[in-house]
Amino acid sequence: MSKILVTGGCGYIGSHTIVDLIDNGHEVISIDNLSRGFQELLLGVNAIIGKTIKNYNIDLCNLEDLGAVFEENPDIEGIIHFAAYKSVPESVEKPLLYFRNNLTSLLNILQCAKEYEVRHFVFSSSCSVYGNTDVLPVTESVPFQNAESPYARTKQMGENICEHFSVANPGFKIILLRYFNPVGAHESCLIGEYNEAPENLVPVITKTAIGIRPKMTVFGTDYDTRDGSCIRDYIHVSDIAHAHTLAINKSIEGSLDSDCEVFNLGTGNGVSVLELITAFEKTAHIKLNFEIGPRRPGDVISIYANSQKAKNKLGWKPKYDVDKMMETAWRWEKHLKQLSTAHLN
């Protein structure tokens, strides 16, 4: 059993990854200052696994506080680094906030990894690093285009930082996981995407369907795509989570080809916004109230993955299709409503 530090463990993907790590025999501790994470997700994790995960409520940008966590846990063997701000529109409005938070936290966690000799590191990256690429499906070798948002730029820069750190520190193993669009919820529906004012498409759909939002907007139907709306590669969050477990395992086993590896995580199927709405309506048997609006700044037109490398080298294969993604997302939304109703009563 290896002890793995998960930063951002009270976030959407971080919480699902903790469950997957525990299911696969690891011990886990979390760092999350709850500025963007949710205590409720950690409680859901605890309920699923039947024990309590230790979370350190500290800011990764505070190097002294971060070092104290490593001092207290000298047996940390690997780090999975999720903690970052991730809102594209907010990053467009507040670029300095994103550069300061996302890059300082990464620099600090890498400095601690070096100082405390934690040699296995997985970085949460994003398909946004590719920008508006003309090459589809996207392979890991496709060159970066101009970042469409400061958020995307922090992921590009974060990867560059990791690569240079790897070169300067032989023996440290770094895996960069570029995932596409995580959706859905854990099968138990005790954890999912917890956000009262979401910007991501699927929780916007479910909150509109359940009546929290009166209607939703499709941002642009005049793109050069098959139905005019943006195309994304949606992938179930539990599939994403399992890829992190496989990645840290491969690193610890020493079975990677190089000190810094990059993998795409996607299904390889591009689904448009309008197609995803149709899939939800079919699964939930609900007609969604939506309107067509103008394009949104920072949005990439079309992107979907070639994930063959992850399948070949990590042994990773997505299990869930779009219908299952929407079904678990909808059950999670109904679970949240039950909790809210119970709280009011």
C-alpha positions as CSV (number, residue, x, y, z in Angstrom):
1,M,0.0,0.0,0.0
2,S,1.4,3.4,-1.0
3,K,0.4,6.7,0.5
4,I,-0.8,9.1,-2.1
5,L,-1.3,12.9,-1.6
6,V,-4.2,14.2,-3.6
7,T,-4.4,18.0,-3.9
8,G,-7.9,19.3,-4.6
9,G,-9.3,16.2,-3.0
10,C,-12.6,18.0,-2.2
11,G,-13.1,18.8,-5.9
12,Y,-15.1,17.0,-8.5
13,I,-12.4,14.8,-10.1
14,G,-10.2,14.7,-7.0
15,S,-13.0,13.2,-4.9
16,H,-13.7,10.5,-7.4
17,T,-9.9,9.7,-7.7
18,I,-9.6,9.3,-3.9
19,V,-12.4,6.6,-4.1
20,D,-10.6,4.9,-7.0
21,L,-7.2,5.0,-5.2
22,I,-8.7,3.5,-2.1
23,D,-10.6,0.8,-4.1
24,N,-7.2,-0.1,-5.6
25,G,-5.4,-0.5,-2.2
26,H,-3.8,2.9,-1.7
27,E,-3.8,5.1,1.4
28,V,-4.8,8.7,0.7
29,I,-4.5,12.1,2.3
30,S,-5.9,15.3,0.8
31,I,-5.1,18.9,0.6
32,D,-7.9,21.3,-0.1
33,N,-8.6,24.7,1.3
34,L,-12.2,24.5,0.2
35,S,-12.0,27.8,-1.8
36,R,-13.3,25.8,-4.8
37,G,-13.8,22.4,-3.2
38,F,-16.6,21.1,-1.0
39,Q,-16.6,19.5,2.4
40,E,-19.8,17.6,1.3
41,L,-17.8,15.7,-1.4
42,L,-15.3,14.5,1.2
43,L,-18.2,13.3,3.4
44,G,-19.5,11.5,0.3
45,V,-16.1,9.9,-0.2
46,N,-16.0,8.8,3.4
47,A,-19.5,7.3,3.1
48,I,-18.5,5.3,0.0
49,I,-15.2,3.9,1.3
50,G,-16.4,3.4,4.9
51,K,-13.6,5.4,6.5
52,T,-12.4,9.0,7.0
53,I,-9.9,10.6,4.7
54,K,-7.6,13.2,6.3
55,N,-7.9,16.6,4.6
56,Y,-5.5,19.4,5.3
57,N,-7.3,22.7,4.9
58,I,-4.3,24.8,3.7
59,D,-3.5,27.0,0.7
60,L,-0.9,25.4,-1.6
61,C,0.4,28.9,-2.3
62,N,1.7,29.0,1.3
63,L,4.9,27.0,1.0
64,E,5.5,26.9,4.8
65,D,2.1,25.3,5.5
66,L,2.6,22.9,2.6
67,G,5.9,21.8,3.9
68,A,4.4,21.0,7.3
69,V,2.1,18.4,5.6
70,F,5.1,16.7,4.2
71,E,6.9,16.8,7.5
72,E,3.9,15.2,9.1
73,N,3.7,12.5,6.4
74,P,7.2,11.4,5.5
75,D,5.9,8.2,3.9
76,I,4.1,10.0,1.0
77,E,5.1,8.0,-2.1
78,G,3.2,9.8,-4.9
79,I,1.3,13.1,-5.6
80,I,-1.7,13.7,-7.8
81,H,-2.1,17.4,-8.3
82,F,-5.6,18.6,-9.1
83,A,-5.8,21.8,-7.1
84,A,-6.3,24.8,-9.4
85,Y,-8.9,27.4,-10.4
86,K,-10.7,26.1,-13.6
87,S,-13.4,28.6,-14.8
88,V,-12.7,29.7,-18.3
89,P,-14.9,32.9,-18.1
90,E,-13.5,33.8,-14.7
91,S,-9.9,33.4,-16.0
92,V,-10.7,35.7,-18.9
93,E,-12.0,38.4,-16.4
94,K,-9.2,37.8,-13.8
95,P,-6.1,36.5,-15.5
96,L,-3.7,37.5,-12.8
97,L,-5.7,35.5,-10.2
98,Y,-5.3,32.4,-12.4
99,F,-1.6,32.8,-13.1
100,R,-0.9,33.5,-9.5
101,N,-2.9,30.7,-8.0
102,N,-2.4,27.9,-10.5
103,L,1.3,28.4,-11.1
104,T,2.4,29.3,-7.6
105,S,0.6,26.2,-6.2
106,L,2.3,24.0,-8.8
107,L,5.8,25.5,-8.1
108,N,5.3,24.9,-4.4
109,I,4.1,21.3,-4.7
110,L,7.1,20.5,-7.0
111,Q,9.5,22.1,-4.6
112,C,8.2,20.0,-1.8
113,A,8.3,16.9,-4.0
114,K,12.0,17.6,-4.6
115,E,12.8,18.5,-1.0
116,Y,11.0,15.4,0.5
117,E,12.0,13.1,-2.4
118,V,8.5,12.2,-3.5
119,R,9.4,10.9,-7.0
120,H,6.0,10.1,-8.5
121,F,3.9,13.0,-9.7
122,V,0.7,13.2,-11.8
123,F,-0.3,16.6,-13.1
124,S,-4.0,17.3,-13.9
125,S,-3.8,18.9,-17.4
126,S,-6.5,19.6,-20.0
127,C,-7.4,19.3,-23.6
128,S,-7.5,23.1,-23.5
129,V,-3.7,23.1,-24.0
130,Y,-4.3,22.3,-27.7
131,G,-6.3,25.4,-28.4
132,N,-8.2,25.5,-31.7
133,T,-6.3,22.8,-33.5
134,D,-7.0,21.7,-37.0
135,V,-5.9,18.1,-36.3
136,L,-8.7,15.8,-35.1
137,P,-8.8,13.5,-33.3
138,V,-6.0,15.1,-31.2
139,T,-2.9,13.0,-30.4
140,E,-0.3,13.9,-27.8
141,S,2.1,15.0,-30.4
142,V,-0.1,17.7,-31.8
143,P,1.5,21.1,-31.3
144,F,-0.1,23.6,-28.9
145,Q,-2.1,26.4,-30.6
146,N,-2.7,29.8,-28.9
147,A,-4.4,29.3,-25.6
148,E,-8.1,30.4,-25.8
149,S,-8.1,31.6,-22.2
150,P,-5.8,32.3,-19.3
151,Y,-6.9,29.1,-17.7
152,A,-5.7,27.1,-20.7
153,R,-2.5,29.1,-20.7
154,T,-1.8,28.0,-17.1
155,K,-2.2,24.4,-18.1
156,Q,0.2,24.9,-21.0
157,M,2.7,26.6,-18.7
158,G,2.1,24.0,-16.0
159,E,3.1,21.3,-18.4
160,N,6.2,23.2,-19.4
161,I,7.2,23.6,-15.8
162,C,6.8,19.9,-15.2
163,E,8.8,19.0,-18.2
164,H,11.7,21.3,-17.2
165,F,11.5,20.0,-13.6
166,S,11.8,16.5,-14.9
167,V,14.9,17.3,-17.0
168,A,16.6,19.0,-14.1
169,N,15.8,16.3,-11.6
170,P,16.5,12.8,-13.1
171,G,14.7,10.0,-11.3
172,F,11.5,12.0,-10.7
173,K,8.6,10.5,-12.7
174,I,6.0,12.9,-14.0
175,I,2.8,12.0,-15.9
176,L,0.8,14.7,-17.6
177,L,-2.9,13.7,-18.1
178,R,-4.7,15.8,-20.6
179,Y,-8.4,15.1,-20.1
180,F,-11.2,16.2,-22.2
181,N,-14.7,16.9,-20.6
182,P,-15.4,14.9,-17.4
183,V,-19.1,14.5,-16.7
184,G,-21.4,12.2,-14.7
185,A,-21.2,11.1,-11.1
186,H,-20.1,8.1,-9.1
187,E,-22.5,5.1,-9.4
188,S,-23.5,5.5,-5.7
189,C,-24.4,9.2,-6.5
190,L,-22.9,10.1,-3.1
191,I,-20.4,12.3,-5.0
192,G,-20.6,14.3,-8.2
193,E,-20.2,17.8,-9.6
194,Y,-21.0,20.0,-6.7
195,N,-21.6,23.6,-7.9
196,E,-24.5,25.8,-7.3
197,A,-23.7,28.1,-10.2
198,P,-22.0,25.8,-12.7
199,E,-20.5,26.9,-16.1
200,N,-19.9,23.3,-17.4
201,L,-22.6,22.1,-19.8
202,V,-23.8,18.9,-18.0
203,P,-24.6,20.4,-14.6
204,V,-26.2,23.4,-16.4
205,I,-28.4,20.9,-18.2
206,T,-29.4,19.0,-15.1
207,K,-30.1,22.1,-13.0
208,T,-32.3,23.4,-15.8
209,A,-34.1,20.1,-16.0
210,I,-34.8,20.0,-12.3
211,G,-36.0,23.6,-12.2
212,I,-33.2,25.3,-10.4
213,R,-32.5,27.3,-13.6
214,P,-35.5,28.5,-15.6
215,K,-33.7,27.9,-18.9
216,M,-30.2,27.4,-20.3
217,T,-28.3,28.9,-23.2
218,V,-26.5,27.2,-26.0
219,F,-23.6,29.6,-26.7
220,G,-23.3,29.7,-30.5
221,T,-24.9,27.6,-33.2
222,D,-23.0,29.2,-36.1
223,Y,-19.7,27.3,-35.7
224,D,-18.3,25.2,-38.5
225,T,-19.6,21.9,-37.1
226,R,-22.3,19.5,-38.2
227,D,-25.0,21.3,-36.3
228,G,-23.3,24.6,-35.6
229,S,-22.7,24.0,-31.9
230,C,-19.3,23.3,-30.2
231,I,-18.1,19.7,-30.1
232,R,-16.4,18.1,-27.1
233,D,-15.2,14.7,-26.0
234,Y,-17.3,13.9,-22.9
235,I,-15.9,11.2,-20.6
236,H,-17.3,9.8,-17.4
237,V,-15.5,11.2,-14.3
238,S,-15.0,7.6,-12.9
239,D,-13.1,6.7,-16.0
240,I,-10.9,9.8,-15.6
241,A,-10.4,8.9,-11.9
242,H,-9.2,5.4,-12.7
243,A,-6.7,6.7,-15.2
244,H,-5.0,8.6,-12.4
245,T,-4.7,5.4,-10.3
246,L,-3.3,3.5,-13.3
247,A,-0.8,6.4,-13.9
248,I,0.5,6.5,-10.4
249,N,0.7,2.7,-10.3
250,K,2.8,2.6,-13.5
251,S,5.1,5.3,-12.1
252,I,5.7,3.5,-8.9
253,E,6.2,0.2,-10.7
254,G,8.9,1.9,-12.8
255,S,7.2,0.8,-16.1
256,L,7.2,4.1,-17.9
257,D,9.3,4.8,-20.9
258,S,10.6,8.2,-19.8
259,D,10.8,10.5,-16.8
260,C,8.0,12.7,-18.2
261,E,5.0,11.1,-20.1
262,V,1.9,12.7,-21.5
263,F,-1.5,11.0,-22.1
264,N,-4.8,12.1,-23.6
265,L,-7.9,10.9,-21.7
266,G,-11.0,10.9,-23.8
267,T,-13.5,8.5,-25.5
268,G,-12.5,9.6,-29.0
269,N,-16.1,10.6,-29.8
270,G,-16.9,14.2,-30.5
271,V,-20.4,15.1,-29.3
272,S,-22.0,18.5,-30.0
273,V,-23.8,20.6,-27.4
274,L,-27.1,20.0,-29.2
275,E,-26.4,16.3,-29.4
276,L,-25.7,16.1,-25.7
277,I,-28.9,17.9,-24.9
278,T,-30.8,15.4,-27.0
279,A,-29.0,12.5,-25.2
280,F,-30.1,13.9,-21.9
281,E,-33.7,14.4,-23.0
282,K,-33.8,10.8,-24.1
283,T,-32.2,9.4,-20.9
284,A,-34.2,11.6,-18.4
285,H,-37.5,11.7,-20.5
286,I,-37.6,15.4,-20.0
287,K,-37.8,18.2,-22.6
288,L,-35.2,20.8,-21.8
289,N,-35.9,24.5,-21.9
290,F,-33.0,26.1,-23.8
291,E,-32.4,29.1,-26.0
292,I,-29.7,29.9,-28.6
293,G,-27.3,32.7,-27.6
294,P,-24.1,34.3,-28.9
295,R,-20.7,32.7,-28.8
296,R,-18.9,32.7,-25.5
297,P,-15.3,34.1,-25.3
298,G,-12.7,31.5,-24.7
299,D,-14.6,28.5,-26.1
300,V,-12.8,26.1,-28.5
301,I,-14.8,25.1,-31.5
302,S,-14.2,21.4,-31.7
303,I,-11.9,19.0,-30.0
304,Y,-11.9,15.2,-29.3
305,A,-9.2,12.8,-28.4
306,N,-7.1,10.0,-29.7
307,S,-6.4,8.1,-26.5
308,Q,-4.7,5.1,-27.9
309,K,-1.5,5.8,-26.0
310,A,-3.2,5.7,-22.7
311,K,-4.9,2.4,-23.7
312,N,-1.6,0.9,-24.8
313,K,0.7,2.1,-22.0
314,L,-1.6,2.6,-19.0
315,G,-4.0,-0.2,-19.8
316,W,-6.8,2.3,-19.6
317,K,-10.1,1.9,-21.3
318,P,-13.3,4.0,-20.7
319,K,-16.2,2.0,-19.5
320,Y,-19.1,4.4,-19.6
321,D,-21.0,5.7,-22.7
322,V,-22.8,9.0,-23.1
323,D,-26.1,7.6,-21.9
324,K,-24.5,6.4,-18.6
325,M,-22.8,9.7,-18.2
326,M,-26.1,11.6,-18.4
327,E,-28.0,9.0,-16.3
328,T,-25.5,9.3,-13.4
329,A,-25.4,13.1,-13.7
330,W,-29.2,13.2,-13.5
331,R,-29.4,10.8,-10.5
332,W,-26.8,13.0,-8.8
333,E,-28.8,16.1,-9.4
334,K,-31.9,14.4,-7.9
335,H,-29.8,13.3,-5.0
336,L,-28.8,17.0,-4.4
337,K,-32.4,18.0,-4.5
338,Q,-33.3,15.4,-1.9
339,L,-30.5,16.6,0.4
340,S,-31.7,20.2,0.0
341,T,-35.3,19.3,0.7
342,A,-34.3,17.3,3.8
343,H,-32.2,20.3,5.0
344,L,-35.2,22.7,4.6
345,N,-37.4,20.3,6.5
